[in-house]
Amino acid sequence: MTAAHAAFARTLPAAHATAPWSVPALAAALFATGFALPRAGGFTVADVLIGAFIVLATLEMAARHVRPRPIVLAVLFPILLVLGGSLIGALDVGLTEWIVYDLIRDVGAAAALLAVIQVFDRAPTGWFRFPARALAAIAVIVAIQLVFLGQETLRAKATFPNPNVAGHFMATCFMALMVLPVSQRTRIAGLTAAGVGLVATGSFGAMLQLAVGLAVVAVGASRRVRPATRQLLAFAVIATIGVLGVAAASGVQFLPERGETTGYNAAHLDRTTSGRLELWGAAIDQVVDRPWGIGPGSSRNLQVLREGDASKETHSEPLAFLSERGALGLLGLVALWVTLWRLAVPLGVGRAMIVGLVVASLVRETSHYRHLWILLALVVTYERTLAAARTGGNPTVVS
């Protein structure tokens, strides 16, 4: 699939117009996303650059008298449902400091998603090369930090708050670099760095995200090959799932009890399984008590999941939305994923990314990762651009 996309992209003009300032601004923001430190008040330099990209995209729309694209309006509706659910949940405790912070974070992620879609949907393919090259470069830099800088703080964080964020960044980079337009050498370097960096983080949720995404890509690719090759691919997927299942079931027997320099230890595996079950049970009890929600971020800051531990989040996006933003917020989240799925090209990497991210969100809270929405929007709009050129203007029709 990737080779076909690359071959077709080379037949298109590199650009039909000079790229607006928002395009290199997004490339700078993506590069800075790999440096989540230093931070002030929970926000980083990358957030400032993402904000600059959003402002530039808005100003360019106003200067050119361009209306929001239909795809933007389609994505905006479920986002408004999420924000509505957040405000209803906030009525329980008021606009506290943490709720305001989470609302700003949610609005920033949503604005980044909408701005990328507005700028890049049906854009010249040359525009995508700026952020794609920046992404490959930062993937290599982060991987070097994770692998070769042996201190625990750097292994766990690189410049991210914890290894899970770094892991999901690497997994999302890997999927995006499969399709975004870069040279073959750059693609290989970026994919290798993202894969090695992911392994270095020891993030099981991020590994699940990438494994599911690649499995969806393999299933889509199998439809285009001979039956014998299709059977071989199916066997490989089944065998991989079996090996991973056996490894997860027997991991505690073979892993060291603890290991502060690696995520591969029995203590980490135990926290990943039994620890989550305890948190999920507490979140369900919270939903029963207040089905309208308690406000974004309140589960952690009010210590309702584990007494005396304000750092614990729900570790499940749907449960977190239901307990903090109520049924309306969860409906908005589901509607957002469904809308993006419908807008993405069938059998494309964009849809594979969506499935991987949704599955990972069942055991992790990822909606506040700004890079997630930026990269997903880039992949979806790039594949829509290729499909529109191939099918004469209809990006949802793929041969």
BELCOR-V163346 format. One line per field, one symbol per residue. phi: phi as a letter, one per 30 degrees, with the letter a starting at -180 (. if undefined). burial: I if it has 9 or more other ideal C-beta (glycine too) atoms within 8 Angstrom, else O. Layout:
BEGIN
phi: ???
burial: ???
END
This chain:
BEGIN
phi: .ddddddddddcddacadddddddddddddddddbdbdbbijcbdedddddddddddddddddchcdededdddddedddddddddddddddbiddedddddddddddddddeddddddcdidedddddeddddddddddddddddcccddeddddchccdaddddddddddeeddddbddbdddddddddddddddddddiddddddeddddddddddddddccdeddddddddddddddddddddddceddcddebadcbdcadddddddcdddeddddddddddddbddjcjdideddchdcbeibdddcdiaeedddddccidddddddddddddddddddeicdeddddddddddddbacbdddddeddddddddddddddddddcijcdccbd
burial: IOOOIIOIIOOIOOIOOOIIOIIIIIIIIIIIIIIIOOOOOOOIOIIIIIIIIIOIIIOIIOOOOOOOIOIIIIIIIIIIIIIIIIOIIIOIIOOIOIIIIIIOIIIIIIIIIIIIIIIIIOIIIIIIIIIIIIIIIIIIIIIIIIIOIOOOOIIOIIIIOOIIIIIIIIIIIIIIIIIIIIOOOIIOIIIOIIIIIIOIIIIIIIIIIIIIIIIIIIIIIIOOOOOOIIOOIIOIIOOIOOOIOOOOOOIOOOIOOOOOOOIOIIOIIIIIOOIIOIIIOIIIOIIOOOOIIIIIIIIIIOIOIIOOOOOIIIIIIIIIIIIIIIIIIIIIIIIIIIIIIOIIIOOIIIIIIIIIIIIIIIIIIIIIIIIIIIIIIIIIIIIIIIIIOIIOOOIOOIO
END
